Amino acid sequence: MKELKAAEITEAVERLCIEANSYLGKDVKTRLSECMAAEPWPGAKSILGRIEENIAIAEKDFVPLCQDTGMACIFAEVGQEVHIVGGGLTDAINEGVRRGYTNGFLRKSVVADPIRRGNTGDNTPAHIHYEIVPGDNLKITVAPKGFGSENMSQIKMFAPAAGEEGVKDFIVDCVRSAGANPCPPIVVGVGIGGTFDRAALMAKEALLVPFDEKNPDPYYAEMEDELLEKINRLGIGPQGFGGKTTALAVKIKTFPTHIAGMPVAVNINCHVSRHREVVL
């Protein structure tokens, strides 16, 4: 049994909140550069260049990539041999978010009630998803999620008869209807199967998959490539000004489902696909 201090978790989450809002992963930066090199539209190429310039400035000056520093989405893989001492895990994570968004001078975007509103003032509470896993480590991933893209996400409960084509058409239609709203080029996370809530969670988890990591199932790897091609043929382009770079990647996660259903969720992210992780 390994003991982890709550204070250590708080410090890690604070650091991850600040870093995630300032740095993009190598996979995202590489894909953007590839898209800019292949983009035939001068206007689209220019916008992709400005996006790259913004990324470089954020890294150099250690400032947020985007003014919407997001709602803190936390994924915690908790080893079954880990024991948290000195406080509760949820409290420790939320305290880390509170400190990260305060000390990092990040915009606080969380309201206390969805209808009555009222800003909480410190970007808490975070959305936290826990998974119990073997071992004695705690892996924490911080993924700030802006709502310009989150608001463009959709879920649909299909009958099985909709089949593969129905699923693919829905995914492409989600992007078409979103247009320029989610600040393209976008990342498209897709969850297929499970239940209503599981599909939505998988769609968000899919956004954490590295761009250069192929889907382990060849069937879905091929579907991801096909969907990316179809989406980029929509012509929405960077920031909605046209071009062949509407999406950087499509990632799909699946789970077994009921014989009577086929849930499909699409979680859209802007090109600022932010996430940082640590293993304690």
Phi, psi and omega per residue, in radians:
M1 nan 2.128 3.116
K2 -1.738 2.363 3.095
E3 -1.702 2.358 3.054
L4 -2.133 2.329 3.122
K5 -1.399 2.406 3.113
A6 -1.014 -0.633 -3.135
A7 -1.101 -0.615 3.117
E8 -1.159 -0.672 3.111
I9 -1.160 -0.764 3.116
T10 -1.018 -0.797 -3.139
E11 -1.086 -0.704 -3.134
A12 -1.152 -0.770 -3.132
V13 -1.154 -0.695 3.086
E14 -0.994 -0.832 -3.119
R15 -1.140 -0.740 -3.119
L16 -1.131 -0.652 3.113
C17 -1.046 -0.769 -3.108
I18 -1.240 -0.799 -3.103
E19 -1.162 -0.705 -3.111
A20 -1.096 -0.535 -3.123
N21 -1.463 -0.118 -3.100
S22 -2.017 -0.420 -3.055
Y23 -2.136 2.410 2.997
L24 -1.779 2.668 3.123
G25 -1.185 2.711 -3.140
K26 -1.033 -0.620 -3.118
D27 -1.106 -0.681 3.136
V28 -1.192 -0.794 -3.121
K29 -1.120 -0.692 3.118
T30 -1.117 -0.770 -3.124
R31 -1.135 -0.684 3.095
L32 -1.071 -0.745 3.131
S33 -1.133 -0.703 3.112
E34 -1.106 -0.738 -3.133
C35 -1.161 -0.686 3.136
M36 -1.127 -0.702 -3.141
A37 -1.143 -0.558 -3.076
A38 -1.651 -0.090 -3.046
E39 -1.378 2.059 -3.100
P40 -1.421 -0.342 -3.080
W41 -1.442 2.105 -3.129
P42 -0.989 -0.735 3.140
G43 -1.099 -0.778 3.124
A44 -1.129 -0.710 3.116
K45 -1.091 -0.683 3.126
S46 -1.122 -0.748 -3.137
I47 -1.141 -0.727 3.098
L48 -1.081 -0.625 3.080
G49 -1.129 -0.680 3.102
R50 -1.180 -0.619 3.081
I51 -1.109 -0.758 3.111
E52 -1.106 -0.666 3.111
E53 -1.116 -0.728 3.122
N54 -1.086 -0.728 3.116
I55 -1.068 -0.759 -3.123
A56 -1.132 -0.701 3.126
I57 -1.140 -0.746 3.140
A58 -1.066 -0.730 3.125
E59 -1.162 -0.806 -3.071
K60 -1.131 -0.784 -3.060
D61 -1.669 -0.031 -3.135
F62 0.937 0.974 3.124
V63 -2.199 2.837 -3.093
P64 -1.074 2.477 3.077
L65 -1.170 -0.520 -3.071
C66 -2.512 2.588 3.125
Q67 -1.142 -0.466 3.046
D68 -1.512 1.686 -3.117
T69 -1.471 0.174 2.857
G70 1.344 2.957 2.937
M71 -1.549 2.350 -3.077
A72 -1.306 1.916 3.050
C73 -1.721 2.123 -3.040
I74 -2.038 2.280 3.045
F75 -1.995 2.062 -3.096
A76 -2.033 2.007 3.037
E77 -1.690 1.876 -2.993
V78 -1.761 2.013 3.081
G79 -1.126 2.411 -3.072
Q80 -1.206 -0.173 3.106
E81 -1.800 0.275 3.136
V82 -1.722 2.381 3.078
H83 -2.148 2.146 -3.141
I84 -1.560 2.226 3.137
V85 -2.099 2.664 3.077
G86 1.461 0.280 3.121
G87 2.547 2.960 -3.129
G88 -1.458 2.695 -3.098
L89 -1.152 -0.810 -3.134
T90 -1.084 -0.757 3.114
D91 -1.097 -0.690 -3.131
A92 -1.133 -0.722 3.132
I93 -1.157 -0.828 -3.134
N94 -1.106 -0.603 3.083
E95 -1.157 -0.636 3.081
G96 -1.130 -0.722 3.080
V97 -1.109 -0.775 -3.138
R98 -1.008 -0.825 -3.115
R99 -1.228 -0.696 -3.117
G100 -1.082 -0.800 -3.109
Y101 -1.321 -0.407 3.084
T102 -1.453 -0.938 -3.078
N103 -1.277 -0.429 3.104
G104 -1.555 0.010 3.141
F105 0.959 0.781 3.138
L106 -1.669 2.580 -3.096
R107 -1.114 2.338 3.108
K108 -1.623 2.044 -2.957
S109 -2.111 0.125 -3.057
V110 -1.685 2.297 3.060
V111 -1.819 2.630 -3.000
A112 -1.262 -0.490 -3.127
D113 -2.409 2.357 -3.051
P114 -1.108 -0.480 -3.122
I115 -1.803 -0.805 -3.097
R116 -1.412 -0.229 3.060
R117 1.113 -2.529 -3.083
G118 1.623 1.797 -3.078
N119 -1.141 2.374 -3.137
T120 -1.305 -0.312 3.033
G121 1.522 -0.140 -3.113
D122 -2.500 0.242 3.121
N123 1.168 0.270 3.010
T124 -1.838 2.791 0.020
P125 -1.384 2.675 3.049
A126 -1.381 2.749 2.959
H127 -1.524 2.009 -3.044
I128 -2.053 2.246 3.048
H129 -2.008 2.182 -3.133
Y130 -1.833 2.486 3.006
E131 -2.381 2.214 3.097
I132 -1.494 2.196 -3.096
V133 -2.260 2.837 3.067
P134 -1.131 2.742 3.035
G135 1.840 -3.049 -3.088
D136 -2.176 0.545 3.086
N137 -1.963 2.775 3.000
L138 -2.119 1.999 3.101
K139 -1.785 2.186 -3.126
I140 -2.084 2.222 3.048
T141 -2.041 2.198 3.106
V142 -1.853 2.109 -3.113
A143 -2.239 1.562 3.104
P144 -1.085 2.292 -3.054
K145 -2.114 1.954 3.065
G146 -1.287 2.683 -3.021
F147 -1.733 -0.053 2.966
G148 -1.083 -0.666 3.092
S149 -1.527 -0.669 -3.117
E150 -1.026 -0.650 -3.122
N151 -1.176 -0.281 -3.139
M152 -1.590 -0.008 -3.106
S153 -1.357 2.661 -3.103
Q154 -2.486 2.793 3.044
I155 -2.432 2.514 3.134
K156 -2.479 2.389 3.101
M157 -1.672 1.697 -3.132
F158 -1.438 2.633 2.851
A159 -1.378 2.603 -3.117
P160 -0.951 -0.474 -3.105
A161 -1.133 -0.283 3.114
A162 -1.071 -0.567 3.047
G163 1.131 -3.020 -3.095
E164 -1.064 -0.742 -3.088
E165 -1.156 -0.664 3.107
G166 -1.099 -0.699 3.130
V167 -1.147 -0.833 -3.110
K168 -1.122 -0.719 3.126
D169 -1.082 -0.703 3.136
F170 -1.104 -0.753 -3.126
I171 -1.100 -0.815 3.136
V172 -1.137 -0.694 3.131
D173 -1.118 -0.605 3.089
C174 -1.038 -0.769 -3.140
V175 -1.213 -0.719 -3.142
R176 -1.055 -0.790 -3.113
S177 -1.235 -0.472 3.117
A178 -1.232 -0.602 3.127
G179 0.978 -2.277 -3.099
A180 -1.515 -0.119 -3.029
N181 -0.993 -0.692 -3.100
P182 -1.512 0.325 3.127
C183 1.018 1.108 3.100
P184 -1.148 2.735 0.216
P185 -1.297 2.477 -3.006
I186 -1.904 2.964 2.952
V187 -2.034 2.317 -3.065
V188 -1.943 1.959 3.058
G189 -1.708 2.309 -3.074
V190 -2.216 2.322 3.024
G191 -2.066 2.204 -3.120
I192 -2.189 2.182 3.082
G193 1.816 -2.913 -3.092
G194 1.208 -2.357 3.099
T195 -2.096 3.135 3.136
F196 -0.882 -0.870 -3.076
D197 -1.314 -0.619 -3.124
R198 -1.157 -0.665 3.135
A199 -1.076 -0.747 3.141
A200 -1.136 -0.717 3.122
L201 -1.120 -0.756 3.138
M202 -1.095 -0.650 3.131
A203 -1.086 -0.686 3.105
K204 -1.258 -0.699 3.093
E205 -1.090 -0.571 -3.133
A206 -1.088 -0.481 3.127
L207 -1.184 -0.270 -3.133
L208 -1.551 -0.160 -3.095
V209 -1.266 2.225 3.117
P210 -0.995 2.499 -3.095
F211 -1.049 -0.595 -3.073
D212 -1.530 0.135 3.123
E213 -1.732 2.021 -3.132
K214 -1.287 2.552 3.041
N215 -1.040 2.296 -3.104
P216 -1.131 -0.354 3.096
D217 -1.685 2.000 -3.103
P218 -0.955 -0.562 3.133
Y219 -1.078 -0.810 -3.128
Y220 -1.388 -0.469 3.040
A221 -1.080 -0.747 3.106
E222 -1.160 -0.671 3.126
M223 -1.134 -0.704 3.108
E224 -1.035 -0.794 3.138
D225 -1.112 -0.736 -3.132
E226 -1.127 -0.763 -3.134
L227 -1.144 -0.699 3.124
L228 -1.069 -0.732 3.125
E229 -1.117 -0.794 3.140
K230 -1.110 -0.728 -3.130
I231 -1.136 -0.712 -3.130
N232 -1.274 -0.282 3.043
R233 -1.411 -0.142 3.120
L234 -1.151 -0.439 3.092
G235 1.372 0.250 3.121
I236 -1.144 -0.870 3.033
G237 1.302 3.057 -3.127
P238 -0.997 2.170 3.136
Q239 1.032 0.272 3.065
G240 1.469 0.204 -3.090
F241 -1.683 0.284 3.106
G242 1.605 2.843 -3.116
G243 2.176 3.125 -3.066
K244 -1.747 0.080 -3.115
T245 -1.947 1.385 3.071
T246 -1.585 -0.629 3.131
A247 -2.295 2.574 3.083
L248 -1.599 -0.555 -3.097
A249 -2.850 2.671 2.969
V250 -2.156 2.203 -3.124
K251 -2.203 2.328 -3.054
I252 -2.107 2.328 2.972
K253 -2.132 2.536 -3.088
T254 -2.311 2.855 3.081
F255 -2.683 2.571 3.088
P256 -0.952 2.598 -3.091
T257 -2.391 -3.136 -3.101
H258 -1.324 2.660 -3.122
I259 -1.072 -0.408 -3.057
A260 -1.666 -0.004 -3.023
G261 -2.473 2.973 3.069
M262 -2.733 1.379 3.140
P263 -1.158 2.461 3.075
V264 -2.378 2.179 3.111
A265 -2.104 2.464 3.099
V266 -2.148 2.030 3.094
N267 -1.926 2.004 -3.073
I268 -1.671 2.399 3.046
N269 -2.168 2.598 3.067
C270 -1.279 -3.112 -3.135
H271 -1.153 -0.343 3.074
V272 -1.433 1.299 -3.091
S273 -1.514 1.508 -2.939
R274 -1.641 2.289 2.950
H275 -2.928 2.447 3.090
R276 -2.351 2.625 -3.095
E277 -2.410 2.805 3.079
V278 -2.578 2.599 3.041
V279 -1.995 2.124 -3.115
L280 -1.864 nan nan
